[in-house]
Amino acid sequence: MSTFRVDRWWDLTPAPWIVGYTVRITNATQAVLPMVHLRVARSHNSEVLHRVRNLAPGATVALPAGTMHDIGFYEIVVYDELSHALARLPHELGAITPIEAASAQPFRPNDHTDEWQITDADLLDANASYVVEILNSTPDTWDEVTVFYSSSLEGTVGLSSSAVSPTGKVTFNLGAAGAMDGYTFAIWVDGLRAWLGENVLRFPETGLMTAQRSASLRGEMNPTLDFWQIGDDQ
């Protein structure tokens, strides 16, 4: 049998475009996890979303994430029965790449298998308060900031602040994080809603801001705190 060469990989040596990348997730909590999502962004193919229902305590699921050649990054999110985010892995990143996984998991089985455990410490306390902080990085004093949020416990609630000077920060408590469905806010200057972008008078421009959407925009996840800095480029 003759030896042939493709790029730099010899025959019998797995090439990265055929080696499957696997993400293993273990429920290390004492409770059933109603829904676990693995979302994978890939370089050459469409995004993959795996949904695992009712992952039992101690159970492990192995999910294919594509090939080593194709995988870009991924994220793991745990939801309750009402689709509220309970936890996200990894904590400090909105998503993780294979290089970051290798750094975070020096003892993983191999370079194409990641091992993650969801523990009780990872789960969001459903009674913890969801807090939104907004920093004024404009040269203007804001009359007020108004926030509307939707909660499965409270319905739709409106809040407003007092005046916010330049470099000042306003903080809103949106109630129980486990019940918060989403929120939106607007800024008022000289009695009028301020522009937050071209033809944009509210944030977000459409729909409601959720913990998952916030993490995607900011590239990081704190399940009970969103921080927004509003400047002249907004």
N, C-alpha and C positions, 0 to 999 in steps of 0.2 A: 504494500500500500504506500503510495507516495504521499509526501507531506506538502500541503499547500498553505498559502498565507493570504489572509484577508486583513487589510490594515495592519495592526500589530498583533492580532490574535491568531494563534496556531490552532489547527484542528485539535479537538478533544479539550480545548480550553473554552469554557463558557464565555461568550461575548456579552457585553452589557445590554445589547438590544434583545437578547433572548432570555436573560436571567430575570425571573419574576421577583418583584419586591413585595414582601409580606409585612403587614402590621398586625401584631397580636395584642389583644386587649383582654385583660383579666379583671373581673369584678371582685375586688378585694374588700368590698363593704359587707355589711350584714344584711343588706336589703336588695331586693330585685331592682335592677335599673330599667325603668320603663322603655327608654329608647336611647340607643347609642348610635351616633352618626360618625362615619369616617368620610371626610370630604378630601378628595385628592385632585390637585391641579397638575396637569401633565403638559409636557413641552410640545408634543407632536400630536396628541389626540385630545378628545374632549374630556371634560372633567368627569370624575367618577364619584358617585355618592352611594355609600353603603349604609343601610339602615338595619340595625339589629334590635329586635323587640324583646323585652323581658329577659335581660341577661341575668341569670341567677347568681346568687352569691357563690364565689369560688369558681365560676365558669369562665372559660377562656374561648375567645373566638379569634380565628385567623382569617384576615381579610386581604385579598389580592389588591395591590395598589398600582398595578402595571409593571413595567420593566424598569430596570436600573437606568437604562438609556433614556427613558421617557418621563420618569417621575420628576416633578418640580418641587412641590411641597404638599403637606397635608395638615389637617387638624382633626381633633377628636372632640366631640361635644356630647354631653349627656343631657337629656331632656326628661321632664316629668310628663305625666299624662296630659297636661294642658299645654305642652310644647314650650314650657318655660325652661331656660337653660339652668341646669343644676351644677355643671362643672365643665371645664375645658382643659384639655391637655395639649401641649405643655402650658404651665401657668404663665410664664413670663413672655411667651411669644404668641402672636395670633396664629401662626402656622409654623411648621418645622420642615427643614430640608433634610435629605439624607446625611449631609455633612454635620448638621447640628444634632441629628439623632445619634451619630457616632460619638460626638463629644459628650452628649448627655447620658449615653448608655455604653460605657466602655466594656461592659461584660455581656453585651447582646450576643446571640448565637453566632451570627455572621454579618457580613456587610450588606446583606439584603433582607434581613429580618429584624424588625424592631419589636421590643417588648415593653408594653405599658401596663401599669396597674392603676386602677381607680380605687382609691381608698376613702374611708369615711372623712378624712381630713380634706379631701379634694372637693367634697360636696358642699354646695352652697346652703347655708342656713336659710330656709324659706322665710323665716321671720326677720332676717336681717334687713335693714333699711337700704333701699336703693337711692343713692345720692348722685346728684348731678351738679357739677361745679362749672361755672362759666367765668372766664377771665376777660376783662376789658383791656385789650391791647390797642385800642384806638385812641386818638387824641380828644375824643368827645366824651362828655358826661352823659350817660344814659339816664333817661327819665325812670325807666323801669325795665325789667325783663319779665315776660309772662310765659308761663309753662302750663301746658295742658297734658295730662297723662291719663291713660286708661288702665284700670286695675280690676281684676276679677272680684276683688273684695269691695272696692269703693265705687266702681263705675268710672265715669269721666270726671276728673277733678281739675280745677284751674287754680294756679298759684301766681303771685306776682311779688316782685321785690321792691325795695325802695331804690333811690337813685344810686347809680354805680359810677364812680369817678374813674378816670384813666388809671390803669394798673390795679384797679379794684376787682374783687372777685365776689360773686354771689353764689350761694349754696342753696339747693332745693332738696328736700327730703320727699321722695315719691312713695313712701309707704313700704310695705313688705315686698322685698325683692321677688319672692316666689309668686306674687300675685301681679306684678307689674307687666303689662302687655306691651307698652310702648309710650313714647312721649314726643312732644314737639315744642319748640320755643321760638319766641320772637323778641326783638329788641326795639325799644321805643326811644326816639330822640326828637325833642321839640314837638312833642305831641303826635308824631307820626311814626309808623313802623319803619325801621331802618332797613336799607338794602343789605342783604347778606351775600349778594352775588348778582349777576345780571338777571334782572326780573325775578329775583328771589327775595321774598319777604319773611320767610320762616325757615326753620331748620328742624328736620331735613326738608328739602324742597317738596318731596312727595312722601306719603306714607308716614309711619311712625318710626322713631328711633328705638331699637331694641338692643339688648345686651349683645346679641349675636351680630347685628348690623354695626354697632359701635366698634366691636372688636375687629371686624373686617376693615372698617375705615381707618382705625387708628393703629392697626397692626399689633395690638396687645389686648389683653383681656383682664379686667378686674370685674368679677360678676356683680359687684355692688357699688361700683363707682365709675362714673363717666366724667372726664375732664375735657372741656372745650375752651380753646383760646381763640377769641374773635379779634381779628386785626383788620387793617385797611384793605388787605387783599382778599377778604372774605366776600 
